[in-house]
Amino acid sequence: MDLILDTCGLLSLSGLAKKKLSKTVLAKIESADNLYIFSCTLFEITIKHKKGNLPIAPFDTPMDFWETAVREYQLEELPVTAKTFFDASELKDIHSDPFDRIIIAESLSRKIPIVTYDTIFFDYGVQVLH
């Protein structure tokens, strides 16, 4: 099984979020054939960190966190393509977060479940693990 990590899924997996992933989800992550993360997730983390909404200690920068997480969790980074941006813009206007819309669009396109706590994802018909 392949999985996509939403930003909150990555932060929870790495211990930077208050919410914890269930043992069931952690087991699915551990046994995943491919664990994907989108490059826009780093952008979202950096913005939250710069605003003071996301402490990333013990890491010096969001990039340090990102590189460590990609390596430690053997994440496969996926770029955001023009088609993905288009598909995200064509989604119903249920979710206002552009980063989440990108992840939802890719999940629908690739038919891969998303690890997230965001319950709005369900409204798009994607499979969610939390």
VENJOZI-V973888 format. One line per field, one symbol per residue. ss: DSSP state (A for helix, B for strand, O for the rest). psi: psi as a letter, one per 40 degrees, with the letter a starting at -180 (. if undefined). A space follows every 10 residues. Layout:
ss=???
psi=???
//
This chain:
ss=OBBBBOAAAA AAAOOOOOOO OOAAAAAAAA AOOBBBBBAA AAAAAAAAAA OOOOOOOOOO OAAAAAAAAA AAOOOBBBOO OAAAAAAAAA OOOOOOOAAA AAAAAAAAAA OOBBBOOOAA AAAAOOOBBO
psi=hiihhidddd dddeeeidii iidddddddd eidhhiiide dddddddddd eeegheheid iddddddddd ddefihhhih idddddddde iigdhehddd ddddddddde fhihhiehed ddeeeihhh.
//
